[in-house]
Amino acid sequence: AEGFTKSFKLPFDIDVNVVNGFVGPNYNPADKTLTLSYGFVDFTAGVLKRNFPELRTDDEEFGKQLAAVDGFILVHEFGHAFVDAFDLPVLGREEDAADAVATVFLTRQVTNGREYAFDAARFFNALSARQRNLAPADYFDEHSLDKQRAYSIVCWIAGSSEQAYNDVAKLGILSEEREQRC
């Protein structure tokens, strides 16, 4: 919240609603609300615990990664609000633009934000297992494929600073050619 108030002045207030049940995180431009659900947090927690066995026994690390992913998603939804508030033109998918906003904000405005964005990339990479048998609808969905989202986030992290670039290069996640374009 502190980073937002230092970085942005929106022309209207946004109500953030947290609801029971399962609702996908979303920003509604009609009523200027951002909605998150406890059910989605549970879903996120399940993905993390299924895909990263070390988190099953380390509550502190699990809590940190869960907060990082859910924080990324919150900032992602604010990205949609920025598009609405400032009538920003978006070339391509608005979902990709919102991911970029979240990554840039975290890497520039939040202490340890680069690590949080990387945790979000790991989450999307793990989530990609659900997209093994893709249907045509998966390709024209408003979201990029989960694995594409993960690699894009890593690329934006790499492009955030020289140190981040070197750190990502050491991990060998991206090809050298892609790293250079980050």
N, CA and C atoms as an extended XYZ file, in Angstrom:
546
Properties=species:S:1:pos:R:3:atomname:S:1:resname:S:1:resid:I:1 pbc="F F F"
N         0.831       -1.195        0.000 N   ALA     1
C         0.000        0.000        0.000 CA  ALA     1
C         0.869        1.250        0.000 C   ALA     1
N         1.953        1.229        0.770 N   GLU     2
C         2.837        2.389        0.836 CA  GLU     2
C         3.433        2.698       -0.534 C   GLU     2
N         3.860        1.656       -1.236 N   GLY     3
C         4.418        1.854       -2.569 CA  GLY     3
C         3.406        2.438       -3.534 C   GLY     3
N         2.167        2.000       -3.445 N   PHE     4
C         1.127        2.538       -4.319 CA  PHE     4
C         0.920        4.021       -4.063 C   PHE     4
N         0.789        4.397       -2.799 N   THR     5
C         0.492        5.793       -2.495 CA  THR     5
C         1.662        6.705       -2.843 C   THR     5
N         2.881        6.185       -2.806 N   LYS     6
C         4.032        6.983       -3.207 CA  LYS     6
C         4.150        7.077       -4.721 C   LYS     6
N         3.675        6.066       -5.424 N   SER     7
C         3.911        5.970       -6.864 CA  SER     7
C         2.746        6.418       -7.732 C   SER     7
N         1.517        6.329       -7.237 N   PHE     8
C         0.365        6.553       -8.103 CA  PHE     8
C        -0.684        7.423       -7.426 C   PHE     8
N        -1.290        8.287       -8.216 N   LYS     9
C        -2.455        9.036       -7.776 CA  LYS     9
C        -3.558        8.743       -8.782 C   LYS     9
N        -4.509        7.946       -8.372 N   LEU    10
C        -5.612        7.569       -9.253 CA  LEU    10
C        -6.687        8.643       -9.228 C   LEU    10
N        -7.391        8.825      -10.326 N   PRO    11
C        -8.451        9.838      -10.371 CA  PRO    11
C        -9.739        9.405       -9.669 C   PRO    11
N        -9.774        8.198       -9.141 N   PHE    12
C       -10.941        7.716       -8.405 CA  PHE    12
C       -10.491        6.686       -7.380 C   PHE    12
N       -11.347        6.450       -6.397 N   ASP    13
C       -11.066        5.424       -5.396 CA  ASP    13
C       -11.414        4.056       -5.958 C   ASP    13
N       -10.695        3.061       -5.492 N   ILE    14
C       -10.975        1.681       -5.863 CA  ILE    14
C       -11.315        0.935       -4.583 C   ILE    14
N       -12.466        0.289       -4.568 N   ASP    15
C       -12.836       -0.554       -3.440 CA  ASP    15
C       -12.240       -1.935       -3.657 C   ASP    15
N       -11.555       -2.446       -2.639 N   VAL    16
C       -11.007       -3.788       -2.693 CA  VAL    16
C       -11.901       -4.662       -1.821 C   VAL    16
N       -12.505       -5.669       -2.441 N   ASN    17
C       -13.399       -6.585       -1.732 CA  ASN    17
C       -12.749       -7.954       -1.644 C   ASN    17
N       -12.778       -8.534       -0.468 N   VAL    18
C       -12.315       -9.897       -0.279 CA  VAL    18
C       -13.534      -10.704        0.122 C   VAL    18
N       -13.819      -11.761       -0.637 N   VAL    19
C       -15.057      -12.493       -0.466 CA  VAL    19
C       -14.795      -13.964       -0.177 C   VAL    19
N       -15.786      -14.606        0.435 N   ASN    20
C       -15.731      -16.051        0.645 CA  ASN    20
C       -16.024      -16.762       -0.667 C   ASN    20
N       -15.763      -18.045       -0.687 N   GLY    21
C       -16.016      -18.822       -1.894 CA  GLY    21
C       -14.893      -18.639       -2.893 C   GLY    21
N       -15.125      -19.121       -4.115 N   PHE    22
C       -14.112      -19.033       -5.161 CA  PHE    22
C       -14.570      -18.089       -6.250 C   PHE    22
N       -13.858      -17.005       -6.401 N   VAL    23
C       -14.050      -16.062       -7.496 CA  VAL    23
C       -12.656      -15.739       -7.993 C   VAL    23
N       -12.453      -15.806       -9.282 N   GLY    24
C       -11.157      -15.427       -9.823 CA  GLY    24
C       -10.890      -13.959       -9.533 C   GLY    24
N        -9.661      -13.621       -9.209 N   PRO    25
C        -9.342      -12.213       -8.944 CA  PRO    25
C        -9.718      -11.375      -10.154 C   PRO    25
N       -10.290      -10.198       -9.911 N   ASN    26
C       -10.699       -9.362      -11.037 CA  ASN    26
C       -10.864       -7.911      -10.632 C   ASN    26
N       -10.722       -7.050      -11.611 N   TYR    27
C       -11.033       -5.624      -11.489 CA  TYR    27
C       -12.233       -5.355      -12.368 C   TYR    27
N       -13.230       -4.671      -11.827 N   ASN    28
C       -14.439       -4.356      -12.577 CA  ASN    28
C       -14.469       -2.853      -12.853 C   ASN    28
N       -14.254       -2.438      -14.101 N   PRO    29
C       -14.234       -1.008      -14.399 CA  PRO    29
C       -15.595       -0.330      -14.247 C   PRO    29
N       -16.682       -1.100      -14.312 N   ALA    30
C       -18.013       -0.502      -14.208 CA  ALA    30
C       -18.259        0.101      -12.831 C   ALA    30
N       -17.792       -0.582      -11.781 N   ASP    31
C       -18.018       -0.055      -10.437 CA  ASP    31
C       -16.727        0.226       -9.670 C   ASP    31
N       -15.596        0.149      -10.386 N   LYS    32
C       -14.280        0.471       -9.806 CA  LYS    32
C       -13.973       -0.369       -8.576 C   LYS    32
N       -14.216       -1.679       -8.704 N   THR    33
C       -13.923       -2.587       -7.593 CA  THR    33
C       -12.914       -3.637       -8.022 C   THR    33
N       -12.124       -4.047       -7.068 N   LEU    34
C       -11.166       -5.116       -7.251 CA  LEU    34
C       -11.587       -6.207       -6.275 C   LEU    34
N       -11.789       -7.406       -6.779 N   THR    35
C       -12.285       -8.501       -5.944 CA  THR    35
C       -11.273       -9.633       -5.882 C   THR    35
N       -11.017      -10.073       -4.681 N   LEU    36
C       -10.186      -11.234       -4.402 CA  LEU    36
C       -11.037      -12.194       -3.581 C   LEU    36
N       -10.702      -13.489       -3.631 N   SER    37
C       -11.490      -14.435       -2.842 CA  SER    37
C       -10.599      -15.369       -2.043 C   SER    37
N       -11.120      -15.772       -0.888 N   TYR    38
C       -10.402      -16.739       -0.061 CA  TYR    38
C       -10.255      -18.066       -0.796 C   TYR    38
N       -11.229      -18.400       -1.627 N   GLY    39
C       -11.148      -19.633       -2.397 CA  GLY    39
C        -9.969      -19.628       -3.357 C   GLY    39
N        -9.679      -18.470       -3.937 N   PHE    40
C        -8.523      -18.391       -4.834 CA  PHE    40
C        -7.221      -18.509       -4.053 C   PHE    40
N        -7.184      -17.949       -2.855 N   VAL    41
C        -5.994      -18.107       -1.999 CA  VAL    41
C        -5.796      -19.589       -1.687 C   VAL    41
N        -6.877      -20.296       -1.380 N   ASP    42
C        -6.772      -21.742       -1.135 CA  ASP    42
C        -6.266      -22.479       -2.373 C   ASP    42
N        -6.763      -22.087       -3.545 N   PHE    43
C        -6.306      -22.684       -4.801 CA  PHE    43
C        -4.808      -22.467       -4.976 C   PHE    43
N        -4.360      -21.238       -4.764 N   THR    44
C        -2.944      -20.897       -4.877 CA  THR    44
C        -2.120      -21.733       -3.904 C   THR    44
N        -2.592      -21.841       -2.674 N   ALA    45
C        -1.883      -22.629       -1.660 CA  ALA    45
C        -1.759      -24.083       -2.099 C   ALA    45
N        -2.819      -24.628       -2.664 N   GLY    46
C        -2.788      -26.012       -3.139 CA  GLY    46
C        -1.781      -26.224       -4.255 C   GLY    46
N        -1.725      -25.279       -5.191 N   VAL    47
C        -0.755      -25.374       -6.291 CA  VAL    47
C         0.662      -25.354       -5.732 C   VAL    47
N         0.920      -24.458       -4.799 N   LEU    48
C         2.259      -24.364       -4.216 CA  LEU    48
C         2.636      -25.651       -3.480 C   LEU    48
N         1.740      -26.151       -2.663 N   LYS    49
C         2.071      -27.351       -1.878 CA  LYS    49
C         2.202      -28.599       -2.750 C   LYS    49
N         1.396      -28.699       -3.801 N   ARG    50
C         1.499      -29.861       -4.697 CA  ARG    50
C         2.801      -29.856       -5.492 C   ARG    50
N         3.250      -28.684       -5.881 N   ASN    51
C         4.380      -28.582       -6.797 CA  ASN    51
C         5.726      -28.319       -6.140 C   ASN    51
N         5.717      -27.908       -4.897 N   PHE    52
C         6.963      -27.604       -4.189 CA  PHE    52
C         6.935      -28.305       -2.838 C   PHE    52
N         7.341      -29.583       -2.821 N   PRO    53
C         7.251      -30.387       -1.596 CA  PRO    53
C         7.922      -29.761       -0.380 C   PRO    53
N         8.978      -28.977       -0.587 N   GLU    54
C         9.660      -28.347        0.542 CA  GLU    54
C         8.762      -27.380        1.305 C   GLU    54
N         7.710      -26.885        0.642 N   LEU    55
C         6.795      -25.954        1.300 CA  LEU    55
C         5.822      -26.664        2.239 C   LEU    55
N         5.703      -27.978        2.095 N   ARG    56
C         4.791      -28.740        2.959 CA  ARG    56
C         5.295      -28.801        4.393 C   ARG    56
N         6.592      -28.626        4.596 N   THR    57
C         7.152      -28.754        5.949 CA  THR    57
C         7.757      -27.454        6.468 C   THR    57
N         7.785      -26.418        5.660 N   ASP    58
C         8.362      -25.139        6.067 CA  ASP    58
C         7.271      -24.069        6.001 C   ASP    58
N         6.552      -23.911        7.112 N   ASP    59
C         5.416      -22.989        7.147 CA  ASP    59
C         5.819      -21.546        6.848 C   ASP    59
N         6.987      -21.142        7.318 N   GLU    60
C         7.419      -19.760        7.095 CA  GLU    60
C         7.662      -19.500        5.610 C   GLU    60
N         8.372      -20.400        4.962 N   GLU    61
C         8.637      -20.240        3.528 CA  GLU    61
C         7.344      -20.366        2.722 C   GLU    61
N         6.477      -21.284        3.126 N   PHE    62
C         5.189      -21.429        2.453 CA  PHE    62
C         4.399      -20.118        2.547 C   PHE    62
N         4.342      -19.540        3.746 N   GLY    63
C         3.606      -18.287        3.938 CA  GLY    63
C         4.192      -17.156        3.110 C   GLY    63
N         5.509      -17.116        3.029 N   LYS    64
C         6.182      -16.080        2.246 CA  LYS    64
C         5.852      -16.220        0.767 C   LYS    64
N         5.916      -17.440        0.256 N   GLN    65
C         5.633      -17.632       -1.170 CA  GLN    65
C         4.153      -17.424       -1.492 C   GLN    65
N         3.279      -17.855       -0.599 N   LEU    66
C         1.851      -17.631       -0.807 CA  LEU    66
C         1.556      -16.134       -0.826 C   LEU    66
N         2.134      -15.396        0.107 N   ALA    67
C         1.928      -13.945        0.139 CA  ALA    67
C         2.510      -13.289       -1.109 C   ALA    67
N         3.666      -13.775       -1.571 N   ALA    68
C         4.287      -13.207       -2.765 CA  ALA    68
C         3.393      -13.398       -3.984 C   ALA    68
N         2.881      -14.597       -4.167 N   VAL    69
C         2.027      -14.876       -5.326 CA  VAL    69
C         0.735      -14.075       -5.243 C   VAL    69
N         0.095      -14.087       -4.080 N   ASP    70
C        -1.161      -13.344       -3.950 CA  ASP    70
C        -0.927      -11.836       -4.037 C   ASP    70
N         0.230      -11.367       -3.559 N   GLY    71
C         0.578       -9.959       -3.710 CA  GLY    71
C         0.773       -9.586       -5.170 C   GLY    71
N         1.447      -10.452       -5.914 N   PHE    72
C         1.636      -10.229       -7.351 CA  PHE    72
C         0.274      -10.126       -8.028 C   PHE    72
N        -0.617      -11.036       -7.682 N   ILE    73
C        -1.939      -11.046       -8.311 CA  ILE    73
C        -2.715       -9.777       -7.946 C   ILE    73
N        -2.595       -9.309       -6.718 N   LEU    74
C        -3.246       -8.058       -6.323 CA  LEU    74
C        -2.723       -6.892       -7.164 C   LEU    74
N        -1.408       -6.790       -7.303 N   VAL    75
C        -0.833       -5.704       -8.100 CA  VAL    75
C        -1.219       -5.868       -9.575 C   VAL    75
N        -1.279       -7.108      -10.054 N   HIS    76
C        -1.731       -7.382      -11.418 CA  HIS    76
C        -3.130       -6.786      -11.626 C   HIS    76
N        -4.023       -7.007      -10.679 N   GLU    77
C        -5.386       -6.471      -10.813 CA  GLU    77
C        -5.379       -4.945      -10.775 C   GLU    77
N        -4.490       -4.354       -9.976 N   PHE    78
C        -4.356       -2.898      -10.008 CA  PHE    78
C        -3.866       -2.440      -11.380 C   PHE    78
N        -3.086       -3.272      -12.055 N   GLY    79
C        -2.674       -2.946      -13.419 CA  GLY    79
C        -3.873       -2.726      -14.324 C   GLY    79
N        -4.902       -3.568      -14.165 N   HIS    80
C        -6.137       -3.370      -14.938 CA  HIS    80
C        -6.793       -2.042      -14.560 C   HIS    80
N        -6.752       -1.718      -13.276 N   ALA    81
C        -7.341       -0.443      -12.825 CA  ALA    81
C        -6.592        0.741      -13.441 C   ALA    81
N        -5.255        0.638      -13.572 N   PHE    82
C        -4.487        1.721      -14.181 CA  PHE    82
C        -4.871        1.900      -15.647 C   PHE    82
N        -5.059        0.795      -16.351 N   VAL    83
C        -5.489        0.863      -17.752 CA  VAL    83
C        -6.813        1.610      -17.832 C   VAL    83
N        -7.737        1.284      -16.930 N   ASP    84
C        -9.042        1.937      -16.895 CA  ASP    84
C        -8.914        3.407      -16.483 C   ASP    84
N        -8.196        3.667      -15.410 N   ALA    85
C        -8.130        5.017      -14.843 CA  ALA    85
C        -7.474        6.016      -15.787 C   ALA    85
N        -6.444        5.580      -16.475 N   PHE    86
C        -5.684        6.494      -17.318 CA  PHE    86
C        -5.922        6.267      -18.805 C   PHE    86
N        -6.926        5.419      -19.112 N   ASP    87
C        -7.277        5.121      -20.506 CA  ASP    87
C        -6.025        4.773      -21.311 C   ASP    87
N        -5.215        3.882      -20.739 N   LEU    88
C        -3.953        3.497      -21.356 CA  LEU    88
C        -4.197        2.588      -22.555 C   LEU    88
N        -3.551        2.869      -23.652 N   PRO    89
C        -3.670        1.957      -24.784 CA  PRO    89
C        -2.864        0.695      -24.500 C   PRO    89
N        -3.431       -0.435      -24.816 N   VAL    90
C        -2.750       -1.711      -24.601 CA  VAL    90
C        -2.672       -2.414      -25.948 C   VAL    90
N        -1.457       -2.687      -26.354 N   LEU    91
C        -1.248       -3.450      -27.583 CA  LEU    91
C        -1.059       -4.895      -27.170 C   LEU    91
N        -1.860       -5.775      -27.718 N   GLY    92
C        -1.795       -7.169      -27.294 CA  GLY    92
C        -2.789       -7.420      -26.177 C   GLY    92
N        -2.465       -8.377      -25.356 N   ARG    93
C        -3.370       -8.771      -24.278 CA  ARG    93
C        -3.222       -7.860      -23.064 C   ARG    93
N        -4.344       -7.391      -22.555 N   GLU    94
C        -4.298       -6.576      -21.338 CA  GLU    94
C        -3.759       -7.393      -20.168 C   GLU    94
N        -4.005       -8.694      -20.167 N   GLU    95
C        -3.486       -9.545      -19.088 CA  GLU    95
C        -1.960       -9.524      -19.051 C   GLU    95
N        -1.322       -9.517      -20.221 N   ASP    96
C         0.137       -9.430      -20.274 CA  ASP    96
C         0.606       -8.074      -19.748 C   ASP    96
N        -0.109       -7.019      -20.118 N   ALA    97
C         0.239       -5.685      -19.633 CA  ALA    97
C         0.118       -5.612      -18.112 C   ALA    97
N        -0.918       -6.229      -17.560 N   ALA    98
C        -1.101       -6.227      -16.104 CA  ALA    98
C         0.014       -7.022      -15.416 C   ALA    98
N         0.447       -8.133      -16.018 N   ASP    99
C         1.591       -8.872      -15.475 CA  ASP    99
C         2.846       -7.998      -15.494 C   ASP    99
N         3.029       -7.245      -16.579 N   ALA   100
C         4.195       -6.365      -16.682 CA  ALA   100
C         4.145       -5.283      -15.610 C   ALA   100
N         2.982       -4.684      -15.400 N   VAL   101
C         2.829       -3.672      -14.349 CA  VAL   101
C         3.211       -4.264      -12.995 C   VAL   101
N         2.702       -5.447      -12.696 N   ALA   102
C         2.993       -6.078      -11.409 CA  ALA   102
C         4.484       -6.338      -11.256 C   ALA   102
N         5.121       -6.840      -12.302 N   THR   103
C         6.545       -7.147      -12.222 CA  THR   103
C         7.373       -5.879      -12.071 C   THR   103
N         7.088       -4.872      -12.865 N   VAL   104
C         7.847       -3.619      -12.789 CA  VAL   104
C         7.639       -2.968      -11.424 C   VAL   104
N         6.418       -2.929      -10.957 N   PHE   105
C         6.153       -2.320       -9.646 CA  PHE   105
C         6.922       -3.061       -8.549 C   PHE   105
N         6.823       -4.372       -8.541 N   LEU   106
C         7.506       -5.129       -7.496 CA  LEU   106
C         9.022       -4.946       -7.564 C   LEU   106
N         9.593       -4.996       -8.756 N   THR   107
C        11.052       -4.908       -8.863 CA  THR   107
C        11.580       -3.506       -8.580 C   THR   107
N        10.737       -2.492       -8.739 N   ARG   108
C        11.212       -1.115       -8.536 CA  ARG   108
C        10.769       -0.481       -7.229 C   ARG   108
N         9.660       -0.935       -6.659 N   GLN   109
C         9.082       -0.220       -5.521 CA  GLN   109
C         9.008       -1.026       -4.222 C   GLN   109
N         9.282       -2.307       -4.279 N   VAL   110
C         9.078       -3.160       -3.105 CA  VAL   110
C        10.399       -3.814       -2.707 C   VAL   110
N        10.750       -3.704       -1.454 N   THR   111
C        11.931       -4.381       -0.952 CA  THR   111
C        11.751       -5.881       -1.161 C   THR   111
N        12.734       -6.534       -1.740 N   ASN   112
C        12.678       -7.959       -2.100 CA  ASN   112
C        11.633       -8.260       -3.170 C   ASN   112
N        11.151       -7.243       -3.852 N   GLY   113
C        10.108       -7.428       -4.851 CA  GLY   113
C        10.513       -8.309       -6.013 C   GLY   113
N        11.789       -8.273       -6.358 N   ARG   114
C        12.267       -9.146       -7.437 CA  ARG   114
C        12.041      -10.608       -7.074 C   ARG   114
N        12.313      -10.938       -5.819 N   GLU   115
C        12.083      -12.310       -5.336 CA  GLU   115
C        10.597      -12.658       -5.376 C   GLU   115
N         9.739      -11.708       -5.019 N   TYR   116
C         8.295      -11.957       -5.031 CA  TYR   116
C         7.805      -12.197       -6.456 C   TYR   116
N         8.308      -11.394       -7.397 N   ALA   117
C         7.915      -11.590       -8.796 CA  ALA   117
C         8.400      -12.954       -9.287 C   ALA   117
N         9.592      -13.341       -8.869 N   PHE   118
C        10.112      -14.647       -9.266 CA  PHE   118
C         9.248      -15.764       -8.677 C   PHE   118
N         8.777      -15.597       -7.434 N   ASP   119
C         7.861      -16.587       -6.843 CA  ASP   119
C         6.586      -16.699       -7.668 C   ASP   119
N         6.092      -15.564       -8.184 N   ALA   120
C         4.901      -15.594       -9.044 CA  ALA   120
C         5.201      -16.350      -10.336 C   ALA   120
N         6.390      -16.139      -10.903 N   ALA   121
C         6.773      -16.867      -12.116 CA  ALA   121
C         6.820      -18.369      -11.842 C   ALA   121
N         7.378      -18.760      -10.707 N   ARG   122
C         7.423      -20.188      -10.344 CA  ARG   122
C         6.007      -20.749      -10.221 C   ARG   122
N         5.099      -19.963       -9.639 N   PHE   123
C         3.704      -20.382       -9.498 CA  PHE   123
C         3.072      -20.618      -10.873 C   PHE   123
N         3.222      -19.655      -11.792 N   PHE   124
C         2.624      -19.808      -13.119 CA  PHE   124
C         3.249      -20.978      -13.869 C   PHE   124
N         4.545      -21.185      -13.690 N   ASN   125
C         5.193      -22.332      -14.318 CA  ASN   125
C         4.606      -23.634      -13.771 C   ASN   125
N         4.413      -23.715      -12.464 N   ALA   126
C         3.801      -24.907      -11.857 CA  ALA   126
C         2.365      -25.075      -12.332 C   ALA   126
N         1.649      -23.976      -12.437 N   LEU   127
C         0.254      -24.014      -12.868 CA  LEU   127
C         0.131      -24.499      -14.306 C   LEU   127
N         1.185      -24.357      -15.082 N   SER   128
C         1.126      -24.730      -16.492 CA  SER   128
C         0.896      -26.221      -16.706 C   SER   128
N         1.111      -27.028      -15.690 N   ALA   129
C         0.869      -28.468      -15.822 CA  ALA   129
C        -0.586      -28.760      -16.190 C   ALA   129
N        -1.478      -27.847      -15.848 N   ARG   130
C        -2.904      -28.062      -16.162 CA  ARG   130
C        -3.197      -27.843      -17.639 C   ARG   130
N        -2.229      -27.324      -18.380 N   GLN   131
C        -2.442      -26.996      -19.782 CA  GLN   131
C        -1.707      -27.960      -20.706 C   GLN   131
N        -1.748      -29.233      -20.375 N   ARG   132
C        -1.052      -30.231      -21.201 CA  ARG   132
C        -1.791      -30.528      -22.490 C   ARG   132
N        -3.084      -30.696      -22.407 N   ASN   133
C        -3.893      -30.994      -23.596 CA  ASN   133
C        -4.693      -29.746      -23.945 C   ASN   133
N        -4.087      -28.899      -24.732 N   LEU   134
C        -4.688      -27.606      -25.021 CA  LEU   134
C        -5.770      -27.716      -26.090 C   LEU   134
N        -6.803      -26.936      -25.887 N   ALA   135
C        -7.896      -26.824      -26.842 CA  ALA   135
C        -7.773      -25.464      -27.535 C   ALA   135
N        -8.432      -25.274      -28.658 N   PRO   136
C        -8.355      -23.971      -29.334 CA  PRO   136
C        -8.679      -22.798      -28.397 C   PRO   136
N        -9.612      -22.976      -27.492 N   ALA   137
C        -9.984      -21.895      -26.572 CA  ALA   137
C        -8.814      -21.437      -25.713 C   ALA   137
N        -7.894      -22.344      -25.419 N   ASP   138
C        -6.724      -21.969      -24.619 CA  ASP   138
C        -5.843      -20.962      -25.348 C   ASP   138
N        -5.842      -21.001      -26.651 N   TYR   139
C        -4.992      -20.114      -27.421 CA  TYR   139
C        -5.617      -18.738      -27.639 C   TYR   139
N        -6.940      -18.645      -27.619 N   PHE   140
C        -7.531      -17.328      -27.799 CA  PHE   140
C        -8.088      -16.752      -26.495 C   PHE   140
N        -7.746      -17.375      -25.383 N   ASP   141
C        -8.099      -16.835      -24.077 CA  ASP   141
C        -7.403      -15.487      -23.886 C   ASP   141
N        -7.972      -14.651      -23.039 N   GLU   142
C        -7.375      -13.331      -22.792 CA  GLU   142
C        -6.044      -13.422      -22.046 C   GLU   142
N        -5.774      -14.556      -21.393 N   HIS   143
C        -4.499      -14.769      -20.711 CA  HIS   143
C        -3.542      -15.532      -21.628 C   HIS   143
N        -2.273      -15.197      -21.554 N   SER   144
C        -1.273      -16.031      -22.207 CA  SER   144
C        -1.253      -17.371      -21.497 C   SER   144
N        -0.656      -18.365      -22.119 N   LEU   145
C        -0.515      -19.654      -21.453 CA  LEU   145
C         0.331      -19.465      -20.194 C   LEU   145
N         0.058      -20.259      -19.175 N   ASP   146
C         0.727      -20.083      -17.886 CA  ASP   146
C         2.249      -20.119      -18.003 C   ASP   146
N         2.773      -21.021      -18.804 N   LYS   147
C         4.225      -21.109      -18.970 CA  LYS   147
C         4.754      -19.851      -19.664 C   LYS   147
N         4.015      -19.302      -20.608 N   GLN   148
C         4.422      -18.053      -21.250 CA  GLN   148
C         4.449      -16.914      -20.232 C   GLN   148
N         3.454      -16.884      -19.370 N   ARG   149
C         3.420      -15.850      -18.334 CA  ARG   149
C         4.654      -15.968      -17.444 C   ARG   149
N         5.013      -17.193      -17.069 N   ALA   150
C         6.176      -17.404      -16.202 CA  ALA   150
C         7.439      -16.872      -16.867 C   ALA   150
N         7.661      -17.240      -18.128 N   TYR   151
C         8.871      -16.793      -18.814 CA  TYR   151
C         8.880      -15.284      -19.040 C   TYR   151
N         7.733      -14.697      -19.314 N   SER   152
C         7.676      -13.240      -19.484 CA  SER   152
C         8.030      -12.526      -18.186 C   SER   152
N         7.507      -13.012      -17.074 N   ILE   153
C         7.824      -12.404      -15.778 CA  ILE   153
C         9.324      -12.488      -15.512 C   ILE   153
N         9.927      -13.651      -15.770 N   VAL   154
C        11.375      -13.801      -15.571 CA  VAL   154
C        12.134      -12.823      -16.474 C   VAL   154
N        11.677      -12.642      -17.692 N   CYS   155
C        12.331      -11.710      -18.613 CA  CYS   155
C        12.233      -10.282      -18.077 C   CYS   155
N        11.071       -9.873      -17.599 N   TRP   156
C        10.923       -8.522      -17.051 CA  TRP   156
C        11.785       -8.336      -15.811 C   TRP   156
N        11.915       -9.392      -15.008 N   ILE   157
C        12.813       -9.317      -13.849 CA  ILE   157
C        14.238       -9.084      -14.350 C   ILE   157
N        14.664       -9.864      -15.342 N   ALA   158
C        16.021       -9.732      -15.879 CA  ALA   158
C        16.264       -8.318      -16.399 C   ALA   158
N        15.268       -7.732      -16.988 N   GLY   159
C        15.415       -6.387      -17.533 CA  GLY   159
C        15.335       -5.282      -16.506 C   GLY   159
N        15.072       -5.619      -15.253 N   SER   160
C        14.867       -4.589      -14.231 CA  SER   160
C        16.161       -3.952      -13.729 C   SER   160
N        17.274       -4.643      -13.847 N   SER   161
C        18.557       -4.075      -13.412 CA  SER   161
C        19.690       -4.960      -13.922 C   SER   161
N        20.873       -4.417      -13.898 N   GLU   162
C        22.034       -5.197      -14.324 CA  GLU   162
C        22.238       -6.398      -13.402 C   GLU   162
N        22.064       -6.180      -12.094 N   GLN   163
C        22.224       -7.282      -11.146 CA  GLN   163
C        21.178       -8.370      -11.399 C   GLN   163
N        19.937       -7.962      -11.633 N   ALA   164
C        18.883       -8.941      -11.908 CA  ALA   164
C        19.197       -9.709      -13.195 C   ALA   164
N        19.675       -9.000      -14.204 N   TYR   165
C        20.042       -9.638      -15.460 CA  TYR   165
C        21.086      -10.727      -15.214 C   TYR   165
N        22.125      -10.372      -14.467 N   ASN   166
C        23.186      -11.343      -14.171 CA  ASN   166
C        22.660      -12.520      -13.357 C   ASN   166
N        21.786      -12.248      -12.392 N   ASP   167
C        21.226      -13.323      -11.562 CA  ASP   167
C        20.377      -14.283      -12.399 C   ASP   167
N        19.546      -13.740      -13.277 N   VAL   168
C        18.712      -14.583      -14.129 CA  VAL   168
C        19.591      -15.365      -15.101 C   VAL   168
N        20.617      -14.720      -15.641 N   ALA   169
C        21.520      -15.407      -16.584 CA  ALA   169
C        22.173      -16.613      -15.905 C   ALA   169
N        22.571      -16.475      -14.648 N   LYS   170
C        23.204      -17.577      -13.910 CA  LYS   170
C        22.253      -18.766      -13.743 C   LYS   170
N        20.970      -18.490      -13.662 N   LEU   171
C        19.995      -19.564      -13.479 CA  LEU   171
C        19.779      -20.374      -14.753 C   LEU   171
N        20.086      -19.798      -15.899 N   GLY   172
C        19.946      -20.519      -17.156 CA  GLY   172
C        18.505      -20.794      -17.557 C   GLY   172
N        17.588      -19.968      -17.122 N   ILE   173
C        16.166      -20.178      -17.412 CA  ILE   173
C        15.839      -19.767      -18.849 C   ILE   173
N        16.415      -18.652      -19.278 N   LEU   174
C        16.132      -18.109      -20.606 CA  LEU   174
C        17.325      -18.353      -21.524 C   LEU   174
N        17.058      -18.416      -22.808 N   SER   175
C        18.163      -18.506      -23.761 CA  SER   175
C        18.917      -17.179      -23.732 C   SER   175
N        20.175      -17.207      -24.145 N   GLU   176
C        20.968      -15.976      -24.167 CA  GLU   176
C        20.329      -14.927      -25.079 C   GLU   176
N        19.784      -15.393      -26.201 N   GLU   177
C        19.125      -14.484      -27.138 CA  GLU   177
C        17.933      -13.784      -26.481 C   GLU   177
N        17.113      -14.542      -25.761 N   ARG   178
C        15.953      -13.937      -25.083 CA  ARG   178
C        16.407      -13.020      -23.963 C   ARG   178
N        17.407      -13.429      -23.209 N   GLU   179
C        17.927      -12.584      -22.118 CA  GLU   179
C        18.317      -11.211      -22.649 C   GLU   179
N        18.991      -11.184      -23.781 N   GLN   180
C        19.459       -9.905      -24.334 CA  GLN   180
C        18.302       -8.995      -24.711 C   GLN   180
N        17.163       -9.558      -25.065 N   ARG   181
C        16.003       -8.741      -25.422 CA  ARG   181
C        15.214       -8.310      -24.191 C   ARG   181
N        15.516       -8.908      -23.047 N   CYS   182
C        14.789       -8.550      -21.817 CA  CYS   182
C        15.168       -7.153      -21.364 C   CYS   182
